[in-house]
């Protein structure tokens, strides 16, 4: 009688120490855009000289919109990998809802100012402002999409600005685009109470903060999500893709089997490989 083989057990998702205990590279430059220590940006520049100007990734960390959970340095490993691929990385930080001056409108003002500050250094560091992809992880996925959607902000919004940095493509990595859905669903890993602190107590509080009211954002975007992500319920990505496509946006969704939340920003994993490949395609670079 032939032996019956049991299927292998599912892989255990990575934990944060699996990433943060790796050797860490350092950025090439550091810039402040405000007086708070979190109002800053790290610039990662490829070695050598570009053939023209460097394509750029604007990178937005997650952490449930809370500075006590994460800051820009959680993205250092991903930034170093993209730098090695010939991409300049503008890795931004911002004040979360748990930081003085964060919440509404401060967190959004910081993210916008950090992105726009890229223009001040583009000429000196040969950054191509016509080739910018925003990558956001977790809560940063929401903020990266919001950066791309800034031209769609309602008139009169405290968050609107006259000339936002143009984003050519967004890669949302385990993102949380619908703030109302996050607030409704305690199954998400960020909880529900953080949203009130992020959007403020006001009428139409999601109109200029959450992505669904801003659809179509008018910028192509790609979602990369892990099938065993314990932070972001899978339906959130599916719902966003359905709504964005119905509104007329070009949007793709890539599911990665056996990947959790950490793998999405951990070089060497299949999940990060999918993010990297999507970024290279968006910048028309060889994979």
C-alpha positions in Angstrom: 0.0 0.0 0.0 1.4 3.4 -0.9 2.1 5.8 1.8 -0.3 8.7 2.2 1.5 12.0 2.4 0.0 14.8 4.5 0.2 18.3 3.0 2.9 20.4 4.6 1.8 22.8 7.3 1.4 26.4 6.2 4.5 28.5 6.7 4.6 30.7 9.8 4.5 34.4 8.9 7.6 36.4 9.7 7.7 38.4 12.9 9.1 41.9 13.3 12.4 40.7 14.9 12.9 38.5 11.9 13.3 41.7 9.9 14.7 44.2 12.5 17.5 42.0 13.7 19.0 41.9 10.3 22.1 44.0 9.6 20.9 47.5 8.7 22.3 49.8 6.0 22.4 53.6 6.3 20.9 56.3 4.1 23.1 58.7 2.2 21.5 62.0 3.3 19.1 63.2 5.9 16.9 66.3 5.6 14.6 68.1 7.9 11.4 69.7 6.7 10.2 70.9 10.1 11.3 71.4 13.7 10.0 68.1 15.1 12.5 65.2 15.0 10.1 63.2 13.0 9.6 65.9 10.4 12.5 64.5 8.3 13.4 62.5 5.3 16.2 60.0 4.5 17.6 59.9 1.0 19.1 56.7 -0.4 21.1 57.3 -3.5 22.5 54.6 -5.9 26.2 54.4 -6.4 27.7 56.1 -9.4 26.2 58.7 -11.7 22.8 58.3 -13.3 22.2 58.2 -17.0 20.2 61.5 -16.8 18.4 61.5 -13.5 17.6 58.8 -10.9 14.0 57.4 -10.8 12.6 57.9 -7.4 10.5 56.0 -4.9 8.7 58.0 -2.2 8.5 55.6 0.6 5.9 55.8 3.4 6.2 53.6 6.5 3.2 52.2 8.4 2.7 51.6 12.1 -1.1 52.2 12.4 -0.5 56.0 12.0 1.3 56.0 15.4 4.9 57.1 15.9 5.3 54.8 18.9 4.8 51.8 16.7 7.0 52.6 13.8 9.0 55.3 12.1 10.8 55.5 8.7 13.7 53.2 9.8 11.4 50.2 9.5 11.7 50.7 5.8 15.5 50.7 5.8 16.0 47.2 4.4 13.5 47.8 1.6 15.1 51.2 0.8 18.6 49.6 0.7 17.4 47.0 -1.7 15.8 49.5 -4.1 19.0 51.6 -3.9 20.9 48.6 -5.0 18.5 48.3 -8.0 19.4 51.8 -9.2 16.5 53.7 -7.6 16.7 56.7 -5.4 14.5 56.4 -2.3 13.0 59.4 -0.5 12.0 57.7 2.8 9.8 60.1 4.7 8.8 60.3 8.3 5.8 62.2 9.9 4.1 62.8 13.2 1.6 60.1 14.1 -1.6 60.6 15.9 0.1 59.9 19.2 2.6 62.7 18.7 2.1 66.4 19.5 0.9 68.1 16.3 -0.2 64.8 14.7 -3.7 63.6 13.9 -5.9 65.8 11.8 -4.6 67.8 10.0 -1.0 67.5 11.2 -0.2 63.9 10.1 -1.5 64.7 6.6 0.3 68.0 6.5 3.6 66.3 7.4 3.2 63.6 4.8 2.5 66.2 2.1 5.3 68.5 3.2 7.8 65.6 3.3 6.9 64.5 -0.2 6.9 68.0 -1.6 10.3 68.7 0.0 11.8 66.3 -2.6 11.6 69.2 -5.1 14.0 71.2 -3.0 16.7 68.6 -3.4 15.9 67.2 -6.9 18.5 69.2 -8.8 21.3 68.7 -6.4 20.9 64.9 -6.3 19.7 64.3 -9.9 16.2 63.1 -8.9 13.8 62.7 -11.7 10.5 64.3 -10.5 8.7 62.9 -13.6 9.4 59.3 -12.6 8.1 59.0 -9.0 6.5 55.8 -7.5 5.1 56.0 -4.0 5.4 52.8 -2.0 3.5 52.6 1.3 3.3 49.8 3.8 0.3 49.1 6.0 -1.0 52.5 7.2 1.6 53.9 4.8 -0.3 52.3 2.0 -3.2 54.5 2.8 -0.9 57.5 3.0 0.9 56.7 -0.3 -2.5 56.5 -2.1 -3.5 59.7 -0.4 -0.4 61.5 -1.7 -1.3 60.5 -5.2 -4.9 61.6 -4.7 -4.1 65.1 -3.4 -5.2 66.8 -6.6 -8.7 65.3 -5.9 -9.0 66.8 -2.4 -12.2 68.9 -2.0 -12.0 72.6 -2.3 -11.8 74.2 1.0 -10.2 71.2 2.7 -7.5 72.1 5.2 -5.3 69.5 3.5 -5.5 70.9 0.0 -2.5 72.5 -1.6 -2.0 74.3 -4.9 0.9 72.2 -6.4 1.3 68.7 -4.9 4.2 66.6 -6.0 3.0 64.4 -8.9 3.0 60.7 -8.3 3.2 58.5 -11.4 2.3 55.2 -9.8 1.5 53.8 -6.3 2.4 50.4 -4.8 0.3 49.9 -1.8 1.8 47.1 0.3 -0.6 45.5 2.8 -2.4 48.8 2.8 -5.5 50.1 4.6 -7.1 52.5 2.0 -10.6 52.7 3.5 -10.5 54.4 6.9 -14.2 53.9 7.5 -13.8 50.2 7.0 -10.9 50.1 9.4 -13.0 52.0 12.0 -15.8 49.5 11.6 -13.8 46.3 11.8 -12.0 45.4 15.0 -10.4 42.4 13.2 -7.8 44.7 11.7 -4.5 44.8 13.5 -4.6 48.6 14.1 -7.8 48.6 16.0 -10.7 51.0 15.5 -10.1 53.9 17.9 -7.0 55.3 16.0 -9.2 56.4 13.1 -11.0 59.1 15.1 -7.7 60.6 16.1 -6.5 60.5 12.5 -9.5 62.1 10.8 -10.8 64.5 13.4 -14.3 65.2 14.9 -15.9 67.1 12.1 -18.5 66.7 9.3 -17.4 64.7 6.3 -14.3 63.5 8.2 -13.5 60.9 5.5 -14.0 63.2 2.5 -10.4 64.4 2.5 -8.7 61.6 4.4 -9.9 58.3 3.2 -9.3 57.0 -0.3 -12.9 55.8 -1.4 -14.3 59.3 -1.4 -11.4 60.5 -3.6 -11.8 57.8 -6.3 -10.9 57.9 -9.1 -7.5 59.1 -7.9 -6.4 59.2 -11.5 -3.1 57.4 -10.9 -2.4 53.8 -11.7 -1.7 51.7 -8.6 -0.8 48.2 -7.6 -1.8 46.4 -4.4 0.4 43.7 -3.0 -1.0 41.7 -0.1 -0.1 38.5 1.8 -2.6 35.7 2.1 -1.8 35.1 5.8 -1.6 38.8 6.8 -2.9 39.1 10.4 -3.0 42.9 10.3 -5.0 43.7 7.2 -8.2 41.6 6.4 -8.0 40.4 2.8 -11.4 41.8 1.9 -10.1 45.4 2.3 -7.8 44.9 -0.8 -10.6 43.2 -2.8 -13.1 46.0 -2.0 -10.7 48.7 -2.9 -9.9 47.1 -6.3 -13.5 46.7 -7.1 -14.3 50.3 -6.2 -11.3 51.8 -7.9 -11.9 50.0 -11.1 -15.6 50.9 -11.1 -14.5 54.5 -10.7 -12.2 54.2 -13.7 -8.8 53.8 -12.1 -6.2 51.4 -13.4 -5.4 49.1 -10.5 -3.9 45.7 -10.1 -3.9 43.3 -7.1 -1.2 40.7 -6.4 -1.8 38.1 -3.7 1.3 36.3 -2.3 0.7 32.9 -0.8 2.1 32.1 2.7 3.0 35.8 3.2 2.1 37.8 6.3 2.6 41.5 7.0 6.3 41.6 7.6 7.3 39.7 4.5 5.9 42.5 2.4 8.9 44.7 3.3 11.5 42.1 3.9 14.0 41.7 1.0 14.6 38.1 0.0 11.0 37.1 0.4 8.5 36.3 -2.4 6.3 39.1 -1.1 9.0 41.8 -1.3 10.0 40.3 -4.7 6.4 41.1 -5.9 6.7 44.7 -4.5 10.1 45.2 -6.1 8.9 43.8 -9.5 5.8 46.1 -9.5 8.0 49.1 -8.7 10.5 48.3 -11.5 7.7 47.8 -14.0 6.1 51.1 -13.0 9.5 52.9 -13.5 10.1 51.0 -16.8 13.3 49.4 -15.4 14.5 45.9 -16.1 13.5 43.3 -13.5 
